[in-house]
């Protein structure tokens, strides 16, 4: 699933193509909004909120989308065919550009004043103007018996982190993924590192946590199951935790993150 940094970049692409321009086409290919038509309305802006996208248009309406596992937004010159029709869930276009939502996991059209109904449950956004590390830590500490691996992926605690940045953050802090939240001495430092990692990756595609942008060297543990740890040589472990399939994968180094 795309994480907060990828969704942040997607919002920036949508802003560049749609902001301030009047829609000449709006095509909702989801049953609940099949008759909706935003043609003639100007797009005000698109914001990322954790892993959610909010595209605000004139008239007090917001298009809410979520990429889930396979979704993406393709931005191309207007009129260009970009994807098979059966994969397209939404098209927003103006005279110059078109944004095509492919395999979107969620598509909603709501009053802008009702956005909280869709994203109000989220914790502070790691890449948002509302980022508040103290509040994120407070929410994590509210369930001290929960494993840190599960707590970090709970978007109600802090919004935007996913399996990649969870694995990399815990490795760099030397924390075993199944350690209880209440047992972690420097939770503030862990949260601060997670935010720094996402912030450092928000401007470019691909995840880099080692400082080496070469694909084979970009991460410490994610994508390296069975390979030797870059620090201690222990083979990187791979396992599962949590209930939802997209959040089960966890990687760690038993040498650097001792139980």
Secondary structure, 3 states (H helix, E strand, C coil): CCCHHHHHHHHHHHHHHHECCECCEEEECCHHHCCCCCCCCEEEEEEEECCEEEEEECCCEEEEEECCCCCEEEEEECCCCCCCHHHEEEEEECCCEEEEEECCCEEEEEEHHHCHHHHCCCCEECCCCCCCHHHHHHHHHCCCCCEHHHHHHCCCCEECCCHHHHHHHHHHHCCCCCCEHHHCCCHHHHHHHHHHHHHHHCCCCCCCCCCCCCHHHCCCCCCCCCCECCCCCCEEEEEECCCCHHHCEEEEECCCCCC
